Amino acid sequence: MTAPAIDTALVERLIAAQFPDWAGLPVREVDSAGTDNAVFRLGDDLAVRLPKADWAVGQAEKEQRWLPRLAPHLTLPVPVPVGRGVPGEGYDRAWSVFAWLDGDDAYDVPLTDLTHAAVELGRFGASLRAVDATGGPASWRGGPVGGRDAETREAILALGADDPDAARAATAAWEAVLRVPEWDGEPVWLHGDLLPGNLLGRAGRLTAVIDFGGLGTGDPAADMMCAWTLLTAETRPLFREAAGADDATWARGHGWALSWGLMTEQYYRVENPALAAVARRTFAEALADTP
């Protein structure tokens, strides 16, 4: 059976069948550059989130289980699930209803107070890592950054066709990352995807963190990547201090920024220009920031 289109009509049917108290509320699709889930606003106070990519299957159950446990310990607001959706109406995946969080995502309306964002994001990550991670699932970005060596070198090779000087600099920077000691501590919680599209702001200031599809445990280095996806050379030290990142974790985070930025820009250049633009900036910032 062909899966139905994920559109307002499907959401209306799912809500009517599973949450009749909310039936009749207006449903509006939320424009997003995200690749994993479709999001719809339900009335003024709710959001419906449905996996659209095969690799996003299972995210709803994970968020339903863990976000209510984590949220009370975190320094910024995060989505709170208020409804657990199950397959139905021809849609074969678990899905969720969340309380709506006001704000503009930082893809569409960039944060302008980066000093505030640096400190608040650093504190947020530290508060997340402080929560007991026993029993938590492994994050998709919780493993060693060196595990991306083959794919990163392939991306550098492709870069070399257009910009040999940048490719040589990227090779040197990446090989320095591979010499950094791996994480040898206990797994800790990490968001896993602190990109601008997963940050909300008002009047240029960070107000919330959303999209916990990459939530899990492992090496905290991937959550350092926002220092290069979002911040500047002047504000990165504020983030690092608030996050409490040691030298090795910071260096591995720098490696994540190099690798993710280069690979993502090439992969999404045509399909998702907004994400590719963030990736391009990330790689440029990381390359310029190479010790």
C-alpha positions as a Markdown table, in Angstrom:
| # | Residue | x | y | z |
|---|---|---|---|---|
| 1 | Met | 0.0 | 0.0 | 0.0 |
| 2 | Thr | 1.3 | 3.4 | -0.9 |
| 3 | Ala | 1.6 | 5.7 | 2.1 |
| 4 | Pro | -0.6 | 8.8 | 2.0 |
| 5 | Ala | 0.7 | 12.3 | 1.4 |
| 6 | Ile | 1.6 | 14.0 | 4.7 |
| 7 | Asp | -0.7 | 17.0 | 4.4 |
| 8 | Thr | -3.3 | 18.9 | 6.3 |
| 9 | Ala | -6.1 | 16.5 | 5.2 |
| 10 | Leu | -4.1 | 13.5 | 6.7 |
| 11 | Val | -3.5 | 15.4 | 9.9 |
| 12 | Glu | -7.2 | 16.4 | 10.2 |
| 13 | Arg | -8.2 | 12.7 | 9.8 |
| 14 | Leu | -5.6 | 11.5 | 12.4 |
| 15 | Ile | -6.7 | 14.1 | 14.9 |
| 16 | Ala | -10.4 | 13.4 | 14.4 |
| 17 | Ala | -9.9 | 9.6 | 14.8 |
| 18 | Gln | -7.5 | 9.7 | 17.8 |
| 19 | Phe | -8.0 | 13.0 | 19.5 |
| 20 | Pro | -11.7 | 13.9 | 19.0 |
| 21 | Asp | -11.5 | 16.7 | 21.6 |
| 22 | Trp | -9.2 | 18.6 | 19.1 |
| 23 | Ala | -11.1 | 17.8 | 16.0 |
| 24 | Gly | -12.2 | 20.9 | 14.2 |
| 25 | Leu | -9.2 | 23.0 | 15.2 |
| 26 | Pro | -7.5 | 24.6 | 12.2 |
| 27 | Val | -4.5 | 22.7 | 10.8 |
| 28 | Arg | -1.7 | 24.7 | 9.1 |
| 29 | Glu | 1.6 | 23.2 | 7.8 |
| 30 | Val | 4.7 | 24.8 | 9.2 |
| 31 | Asp | 7.3 | 25.6 | 6.6 |
| 32 | Ser | 10.6 | 24.0 | 7.5 |
| 33 | Ala | 13.9 | 23.1 | 6.0 |
| 34 | Gly | 14.0 | 20.0 | 8.3 |
| 35 | Thr | 14.6 | 16.7 | 6.6 |
| 36 | Asp | 13.1 | 14.2 | 9.1 |
| 37 | Asn | 9.6 | 15.4 | 10.2 |
| 38 | Ala | 6.7 | 17.3 | 8.9 |
| 39 | Val | 5.2 | 19.8 | 11.4 |
| 40 | Phe | 1.7 | 21.2 | 11.5 |
| 41 | Arg | 0.2 | 23.8 | 13.8 |
| 42 | Leu | -3.0 | 22.6 | 15.4 |
| 43 | Gly | -5.1 | 25.5 | 16.6 |
| 44 | Asp | -3.1 | 28.1 | 18.5 |
| 45 | Asp | -1.6 | 26.0 | 21.2 |
| 46 | Leu | -0.5 | 22.6 | 19.7 |
| 47 | Ala | 1.9 | 21.2 | 17.1 |
| 48 | Val | 1.6 | 17.9 | 15.3 |
| 49 | Arg | 4.9 | 16.2 | 14.3 |
| 50 | Leu | 5.0 | 13.3 | 11.9 |
| 51 | Pro | 8.1 | 11.4 | 10.6 |
| 52 | Lys | 8.4 | 11.8 | 6.8 |
| 53 | Ala | 11.9 | 10.2 | 6.3 |
| 54 | Asp | 12.4 | 6.4 | 6.8 |
| 55 | Trp | 15.3 | 7.1 | 9.1 |
| 56 | Ala | 13.1 | 9.2 | 11.4 |
| 57 | Val | 10.9 | 6.2 | 12.3 |
| 58 | Gly | 11.2 | 5.7 | 16.0 |
| 59 | Gln | 11.9 | 9.3 | 16.9 |
| 60 | Ala | 8.3 | 9.9 | 18.1 |
| 61 | Glu | 8.5 | 7.1 | 20.7 |
| 62 | Lys | 11.9 | 8.3 | 21.9 |
| 63 | Glu | 10.8 | 11.9 | 22.4 |
| 64 | Gln | 7.6 | 10.7 | 24.1 |
| 65 | Arg | 9.6 | 8.6 | 26.5 |
| 66 | Trp | 12.5 | 10.9 | 27.3 |
| 67 | Leu | 11.5 | 14.6 | 26.9 |
| 68 | Pro | 9.2 | 14.7 | 29.9 |
| 69 | Arg | 12.0 | 13.3 | 32.0 |
| 70 | Leu | 14.6 | 15.7 | 30.7 |
| 71 | Ala | 12.6 | 18.9 | 30.4 |
| 72 | Pro | 12.5 | 19.8 | 34.2 |
| 73 | His | 16.3 | 19.8 | 34.3 |
| 74 | Leu | 17.0 | 21.9 | 31.3 |
| 75 | Thr | 17.8 | 25.6 | 31.2 |
| 76 | Leu | 15.7 | 26.4 | 28.1 |
| 77 | Pro | 12.2 | 25.4 | 27.1 |
| 78 | Val | 11.8 | 22.3 | 25.0 |
| 79 | Pro | 8.8 | 20.6 | 23.4 |
| 80 | Val | 6.5 | 18.8 | 25.8 |
| 81 | Pro | 4.4 | 15.9 | 24.3 |
| 82 | Val | 0.7 | 16.1 | 25.1 |
| 83 | Gly | -0.6 | 13.4 | 22.8 |
| 84 | Arg | 0.8 | 10.1 | 21.6 |
| 85 | Gly | -0.3 | 9.3 | 18.0 |
| 86 | Val | -0.3 | 5.8 | 16.6 |
| 87 | Pro | -0.5 | 4.5 | 13.0 |
| 88 | Gly | -3.8 | 5.1 | 11.3 |
| 89 | Glu | -5.7 | 6.5 | 8.3 |
| 90 | Gly | -3.2 | 4.8 | 6.0 |
| 91 | Tyr | -0.2 | 6.5 | 7.8 |
| 92 | Asp | 2.0 | 3.7 | 9.2 |
| 93 | Arg | 4.2 | 5.5 | 11.8 |
| 94 | Ala | 3.9 | 6.7 | 15.4 |
| 95 | Trp | 3.6 | 10.5 | 15.7 |
| 96 | Ser | 3.1 | 13.1 | 18.3 |
| 97 | Val | 1.2 | 16.2 | 19.5 |
| 98 | Phe | 3.3 | 18.8 | 21.4 |
| 99 | Ala | 2.4 | 22.0 | 23.2 |
| 100 | Trp | 3.3 | 24.8 | 20.7 |
| 101 | Leu | 6.4 | 26.9 | 21.5 |
| 102 | Asp | 6.2 | 30.4 | 20.2 |
| 103 | Gly | 9.2 | 31.8 | 18.3 |
| 104 | Asp | 10.8 | 32.0 | 14.9 |
| 105 | Asp | 13.3 | 29.3 | 13.9 |
| 106 | Ala | 16.8 | 30.6 | 13.4 |
| 107 | Tyr | 16.9 | 29.5 | 9.7 |
| 108 | Asp | 14.1 | 32.0 | 8.9 |
| 109 | Val | 14.8 | 34.7 | 11.4 |
| 110 | Pro | 18.5 | 34.6 | 12.4 |
| 111 | Leu | 19.4 | 35.2 | 16.0 |
| 112 | Thr | 21.1 | 38.6 | 16.3 |
| 113 | Asp | 22.2 | 38.6 | 20.0 |
| 114 | Leu | 24.8 | 35.9 | 19.6 |
| 115 | Thr | 26.4 | 36.8 | 23.0 |
| 116 | His | 23.2 | 35.8 | 24.7 |
| 117 | Ala | 22.8 | 32.7 | 22.4 |
| 118 | Ala | 26.4 | 31.5 | 23.1 |
| 119 | Val | 25.9 | 31.6 | 26.9 |
| 120 | Glu | 22.4 | 30.1 | 26.9 |
| 121 | Leu | 23.3 | 27.3 | 24.5 |
| 122 | Gly | 26.4 | 26.5 | 26.5 |
| 123 | Arg | 24.3 | 26.3 | 29.7 |
| 124 | Phe | 21.6 | 24.3 | 28.0 |
| 125 | Gly | 24.1 | 21.7 | 26.8 |
| 126 | Ala | 25.7 | 21.5 | 30.3 |
| 127 | Ser | 22.3 | 21.0 | 31.9 |
| 128 | Leu | 21.4 | 18.2 | 29.5 |
| 129 | Arg | 24.7 | 16.4 | 30.1 |
| 130 | Ala | 24.2 | 16.7 | 33.8 |
| 131 | Val | 21.1 | 14.5 | 33.7 |
| 132 | Asp | 21.6 | 10.8 | 34.5 |
| 133 | Ala | 22.0 | 9.0 | 31.1 |
| 134 | Thr | 21.4 | 5.5 | 32.4 |
| 135 | Gly | 19.3 | 3.6 | 29.9 |
| 136 | Gly | 19.3 | 6.3 | 27.3 |
| 137 | Pro | 19.5 | 5.3 | 23.6 |
| 138 | Ala | 22.7 | 5.9 | 21.7 |
| 139 | Ser | 22.7 | 9.2 | 19.7 |
| 140 | Trp | 23.2 | 9.0 | 15.9 |
| 141 | Arg | 26.1 | 11.5 | 16.5 |
| 142 | Gly | 27.3 | 10.0 | 19.8 |
| 143 | Gly | 30.1 | 7.9 | 18.3 |
| 144 | Pro | 33.7 | 8.8 | 17.5 |
| 145 | Val | 34.0 | 11.6 | 15.0 |
| 146 | Gly | 36.8 | 9.6 | 13.4 |
| 147 | Gly | 34.2 | 7.1 | 12.3 |
| 148 | Arg | 33.4 | 9.6 | 9.6 |
| 149 | Asp | 36.9 | 9.5 | 8.1 |
| 150 | Ala | 36.2 | 7.7 | 4.8 |
| 151 | Glu | 33.1 | 9.9 | 4.0 |
| 152 | Thr | 34.9 | 13.1 | 5.0 |
| 153 | Arg | 37.9 | 12.3 | 2.9 |
| 154 | Glu | 35.6 | 11.6 | -0.1 |
| 155 | Ala | 34.0 | 15.0 | 0.4 |
| 156 | Ile | 37.4 | 16.7 | 0.6 |
| 157 | Leu | 38.3 | 15.0 | -2.6 |
| 158 | Ala | 35.2 | 16.4 | -4.3 |
| 159 | Leu | 36.1 | 19.9 | -2.9 |
| 160 | Gly | 39.5 | 19.6 | -4.4 |
| 161 | Ala | 38.0 | 19.6 | -7.9 |
| 162 | Asp | 36.7 | 23.1 | -7.4 |
| 163 | Asp | 39.1 | 24.6 | -4.8 |
| 164 | Pro | 42.5 | 22.7 | -4.4 |
| 165 | Asp | 43.8 | 25.1 | -1.7 |
| 166 | Ala | 40.7 | 24.7 | 0.5 |
| 167 | Ala | 40.9 | 20.9 | 0.0 |
| 168 | Arg | 44.6 | 20.9 | 1.2 |
| 169 | Ala | 43.7 | 23.0 | 4.2 |
| 170 | Ala | 40.7 | 20.8 | 5.0 |
| 171 | Thr | 42.9 | 17.7 | 4.8 |
| 172 | Ala | 45.4 | 19.1 | 7.3 |
| 173 | Ala | 42.6 | 20.2 | 9.6 |
| 174 | Trp | 40.9 | 16.8 | 9.4 |
| 175 | Glu | 44.1 | 14.9 | 10.1 |
| 176 | Ala | 44.6 | 17.0 | 13.2 |
| 177 | Val | 41.2 | 16.0 | 14.4 |
| 178 | Leu | 42.0 | 12.3 | 13.9 |
| 179 | Arg | 45.0 | 12.7 | 16.3 |
| 180 | Val | 42.7 | 14.0 | 19.1 |
| 181 | Pro | 42.0 | 11.4 | 21.9 |
| 182 | Glu | 38.6 | 9.8 | 21.7 |
| 183 | Trp | 36.0 | 10.3 | 24.4 |
| 184 | Asp | 36.7 | 7.8 | 27.2 |
| 185 | Gly | 34.0 | 8.9 | 29.7 |
| 186 | Glu | 30.6 | 7.5 | 30.4 |
| 187 | Pro | 28.0 | 8.3 | 27.7 |
| 188 | Val | 26.2 | 11.6 | 28.4 |
| 189 | Trp | 23.0 | 13.1 | 26.9 |
| 190 | Leu | 23.3 | 15.1 | 23.8 |
| 191 | His | 20.7 | 16.8 | 21.6 |
| 192 | Gly | 22.6 | 15.7 | 18.5 |
| 193 | Asp | 21.3 | 18.3 | 16.1 |
| 194 | Leu | 21.7 | 21.8 | 17.4 |
| 195 | Leu | 21.3 | 23.5 | 14.0 |
| 196 | Pro | 19.7 | 27.0 | 13.6 |
| 197 | Gly | 16.5 | 25.4 | 12.4 |
| 198 | Asn | 16.1 | 23.6 | 15.7 |
| 199 | Leu | 16.5 | 26.9 | 17.7 |
| 200 | Leu | 13.7 | 29.3 | 18.4 |
| 201 | Gly | 14.1 | 33.0 | 19.0 |
| 202 | Arg | 12.2 | 36.2 | 19.7 |
| 203 | Ala | 13.5 | 39.7 | 19.0 |
| 204 | Gly | 16.9 | 38.2 | 18.0 |
| 205 | Arg | 17.4 | 36.3 | 21.3 |
| 206 | Leu | 17.3 | 32.5 | 21.8 |
| 207 | Thr | 14.2 | 31.3 | 23.6 |
| 208 | Ala | 13.9 | 27.5 | 23.1 |
| 209 | Val | 15.4 | 24.4 | 21.6 |
| 210 | Ile | 13.3 | 22.0 | 19.5 |
| 211 | Asp | 13.5 | 18.8 | 17.4 |
| 212 | Phe | 15.0 | 16.1 | 19.6 |
| 213 | Gly | 15.0 | 13.5 | 16.9 |
| 214 | Gly | 18.8 | 13.1 | 17.4 |
| 215 | Leu | 18.5 | 12.9 | 21.2 |
| 216 | Gly | 20.6 | 10.2 | 22.7 |
| 217 | Thr | 23.8 | 9.4 | 24.6 |
| 218 | Gly | 27.5 | 9.3 | 23.7 |
| 219 | Asp | 30.4 | 11.6 | 23.2 |
| 220 | Pro | 29.3 | 15.2 | 23.8 |
| 221 | Ala | 31.5 | 16.5 | 21.0 |
| 222 | Ala | 28.7 | 16.7 | 18.4 |
| 223 | Asp | 26.8 | 19.2 | 20.6 |
| 224 | Met | 29.8 | 21.6 | 20.3 |
| 225 | Met | 29.2 | 21.9 | 16.6 |
| 226 | Cys | 26.8 | 24.8 | 17.1 |
| 227 | Ala | 29.8 | 26.9 | 17.9 |
| 228 | Trp | 30.5 | 26.9 | 14.2 |
| 229 | Thr | 27.0 | 26.5 | 12.7 |
| 230 | Leu | 25.7 | 29.5 | 14.5 |
| 231 | Leu | 28.3 | 31.5 | 16.5 |
| 232 | Thr | 31.3 | 33.7 | 15.6 |
| 233 | Ala | 34.9 | 33.8 | 16.5 |
| 234 | Glu | 34.1 | 36.4 | 19.1 |
| 235 | Thr | 31.2 | 34.4 | 20.8 |
| 236 | Arg | 32.6 | 30.9 | 20.5 |
| 237 | Pro | 34.7 | 31.3 | 23.7 |
| 238 | Leu | 31.6 | 32.3 | 25.7 |
| 239 | Phe | 29.8 | 29.1 | 24.5 |
| 240 | Arg | 32.8 | 26.9 | 25.4 |
| 241 | Glu | 33.1 | 28.4 | 28.9 |
| 242 | Ala | 29.4 | 28.0 | 29.6 |
| 243 | Ala | 29.4 | 24.4 | 28.1 |
| 244 | Gly | 32.5 | 23.5 | 30.2 |
| 245 | Ala | 34.2 | 21.8 | 27.2 |
| 246 | Asp | 37.7 | 20.4 | 27.7 |
| 247 | Asp | 40.3 | 20.7 | 25.0 |
| 248 | Ala | 39.8 | 17.3 | 23.5 |
| 249 | Thr | 36.0 | 17.6 | 23.4 |
| 250 | Trp | 36.3 | 21.0 | 21.8 |
| 251 | Ala | 38.7 | 19.7 | 19.2 |
| 252 | Arg | 36.4 | 16.8 | 18.3 |
| 253 | Gly | 33.5 | 19.3 | 18.1 |
| 254 | His | 35.6 | 21.3 | 15.6 |
| 255 | Gly | 36.1 | 18.0 | 13.7 |
| 256 | Trp | 32.3 | 17.5 | 13.6 |
| 257 | Ala | 31.9 | 21.0 | 12.2 |
| 258 | Leu | 34.4 | 20.4 | 9.5 |
| 259 | Ser | 33.0 | 17.0 | 8.5 |
| 260 | Trp | 29.3 | 17.8 | 8.8 |
| 261 | Gly | 29.7 | 21.2 | 7.0 |
| 262 | Leu | 31.5 | 19.9 | 4.0 |
| 263 | Met | 29.5 | 16.7 | 3.6 |
| 264 | Thr | 26.1 | 18.3 | 4.1 |
| 265 | Glu | 26.8 | 21.2 | 1.8 |
| 266 | Gln | 27.6 | 18.8 | -1.0 |
| 267 | Tyr | 24.6 | 16.5 | -0.4 |
| 268 | Tyr | 21.9 | 19.1 | 0.1 |
| 269 | Arg | 23.2 | 21.8 | -2.3 |
| 270 | Val | 20.2 | 21.4 | -4.7 |
| 271 | Glu | 17.6 | 19.6 | -2.6 |
| 272 | Asn | 17.7 | 21.8 | 0.5 |
| 273 | Pro | 19.4 | 25.2 | -0.1 |
| 274 | Ala | 18.7 | 26.5 | 3.4 |
| 275 | Leu | 20.4 | 23.6 | 5.1 |
| 276 | Ala | 23.3 | 23.7 | 2.5 |
| 277 | Ala | 23.8 | 27.4 | 3.3 |
| 278 | Val | 24.2 | 26.6 | 7.0 |
| 279 | Ala | 26.6 | 23.8 | 6.1 |
| 280 | Arg | 28.7 | 26.0 | 3.9 |
| 281 | Arg | 29.0 | 28.6 | 6.7 |
| 282 | Thr | 29.9 | 25.9 | 9.2 |
| 283 | Phe | 32.7 | 24.5 | 7.1 |
| 284 | Ala | 34.1 | 28.0 | 6.4 |
| 285 | Glu | 34.0 | 29.0 | 10.0 |
| 286 | Ala | 35.6 | 25.7 | 11.1 |
| 287 | Leu | 38.3 | 25.9 | 8.5 |
| 288 | Ala | 39.1 | 29.5 | 9.4 |
| 289 | Asp | 39.2 | 28.5 | 13.1 |
| 290 | Thr | 41.7 | 25.6 | 12.6 |
| 291 | Pro | 44.5 | 26.0 | 15.1 |
